[in-house]
């Protein structure tokens, strides 16, 4: 688990997984995940992304959105909104 971030209401944890593989361009395949504070409800937020190197998320001030980094082949790091 990298960069855990607790939601404003304290009920959910947003985090990035350690990469296990790299895509065809050599970009680490990080995953942006969220789970309940008790460990239940684990899910991958960016499923079937054309950009597998997504992570380092942060909750918006109202807790309704997440901003995260995405790594696209041969392009600079970009911010995305979930």
C-alpha positions, -999 to +999 in steps of 0.1 A: +000+000+000+013+034-011+000+068-002-030+059+019-056+088+022-085+087+045-118+102+034-131+133+053-158+113+071-132+087+081-151+058+066-130+050+035-093+047+026-080+055-008-046+041-017-022+029-045-010-006-048+026-016-054+032-024-091+036-061-100+040-057-137+048-031-164+029-024-195+043-025-231+059+009-227+075+000-194+051+020-172+045+004-138+010-009-135-001+009-103-037+005-092-059+031-075-080+013-048-105+022-022-118+002+008-139+008+039-119+016+071-125-020+084-109-035+052-142-045+036-155-033+002-121-033-016-124-022-052-102-010-081-114+025-091-098+026-125-109-008-141-098-015-177-080+018-180-061+024-212-035+040-188-026+013-163-002+035-143-028+054-122-025+062-085-016+087-058-052+098-053-066+124-029-102+131-019-118+164-029-127+186+001-164+174+000-153+137-003-174+132-035-145+131-060-109+119-063-080+135-081-052+112-091-021+109-113-020+090-145+011+079-164+005+078-202+031+064-225+054+090-240+035+118-223+041+137-191+023+128-159-012+141-159-039+147-133-073+131-138-106+134-119-127+104-109 
